[in-house]
């Protein structure tokens, strides 16, 4: 499981002084765009919609910070706003399972690909909330953060993940 | 949840103790972690489009274009201009003059014995005074373009000695000041106060001088109705 910093301090150049708000938001974009992009795809957005939604998320972040609103757990805030915006684009069919390019290396890669296809197929078949829970968990969010992003209870997160794990294990 | 730190310390310790004793539970834990690992691997196998163009797009959307900035600045300037143009005449209420514009100016040839002339202020000079005070559309009978130091006390007709004093608005009007001017001239010519002191008092704070010499905080009723000079028309 990957682990990310909750909020990463941005570098401050002694010569240039503190970064402007635009620079700060752009730096946060560079940090969090990848995780948000994968999360958007897990919610069934196309790549184009995911990119546009992420732009909207960071424009909202800019307004949020410019208004002097709280800065604690900005990562959770980004996922939460991203989730809400993605829901507005509903409902579109989930993205098709990712095709893993055939590897020239023989057996081991074939097994890896087979496993990925299996997991991908199971994930696509999951209810959207379960898929979102898994995606956020994979991005390193804690149970409590996932609950806040999706607006569900802590127990709901635990049950969702347990249900998804059981399906993945059952697909072998 | 135990591995996520979500459980209370006591609960987490109990879970860990149980796991040590329960081989079946440890096996299930491993299966769960394997499944989550597979999910994570699948999750991160998704290719990301290059970030450069997306970042450039965001940067451009965060920064308003030069055209937008110029339009915004222009709109603000126009709004301020309109505000000053339309509201300044009605709102300008200089009971005391602005020291930077009207510090006062005197004519050294003053003498109590001589008949003092109080020449009318030419309209062009009055309009110049209004302009300097940002009053672009003065309403007739609203102001008296007044001498700060009156000719009766050696004041000159230099524009630096003139300001648009409200004629009727408020309580500290031009008519009240006229009463003070008469009082100070009498005191100077009687010798109870020097000319320089009288000029200094009326130029620096004529309202304070009025309160001091008439022993009152508010204008006396007779002085409110006092008519010596006519308003600008």
Interface residues (C-beta under 8 A of the other chain):
Chain A: X1 X2 X22 X25 X26 X29 X30 X33 X34 X37 X38 X41 X42 X47 X51 X54 X55 X58 X59 X62 X98 X100 X115 X116 X119 X120 X123 X134 X135 X137 X138 X139 X142 X143 X144 X154 X158 X161 X164 X165 X168 X169
Chain B: X1 X4 X5 X6 X31 X32 X35 X36 X37 X38 X39 X40 X41 X42 X43 X44 X45 X46 X48 X49 X51 X54 X55 X57 X58 X59 X61 X62 X63
